[in-house]
Amino acid sequence: MKIIAVAEGESLDSYVADDFGHAPFFLLVDSDTLDYRVIANEFMDSPSGAGVAVAEAIVSLGCVDAVLTGGIGMHGVQILQKAGIRVFADEDGTVEECVRDFMRRLERMGDA
């Protein structure tokens, strides 16, 4: 599964960011191997519409199954969900902790 985690830094040890649209980085993580690619958020300093722009950029990647974030607005959620990307907000901890916890939750639901 390919997961985008919004992040404060560029590694799996970075904390998941609270603000989806203004997070400095996005880590595209392979949940099986924990291999990841860092994507800088070019919309981070946008005065408005950052969440929508980021959601559209994530959709354009074409390979994302889920997004993990501390917080996200409804417009961003709607764009991602319309593209079939699952959104999980209120995530707290490092990217690696959140990805592992997310996968455990999916396994418990029989959805992994």
C-alpha positions, 0 to 999 in steps of 0.5 A: 500500500502507498501512503502519504504522510504529511511530515514536519521533516524528511525522514520516517523519524519526523513527526506527522504534521498537524496542518495538511496544506502547510506541512513542509513535506510529504513522505510517500511510504510503501507500507510493506518495505517502509521505503519512502520518497520525500516530496517538498510541499511547494504550496506550504506558504500559500496564503489560501487554498493550500489544502486544495492544491496539495490534495490535487497534487496527491491525486495527480501522483496516481498511486496513493491509497491513503493519507495520514495527517494531523488535520485536514479541511473538508475540501481536501478530504473531499478531493482525496476521497473522490479519487478513492484515497482514504484519509486518516486525520488526528494522527500523532507521532512519527511517520513510521509510528503512524504508518505501522499503527495504521497498518495494524488498524487495517489488519484488525478491520480485515482491510489490509 
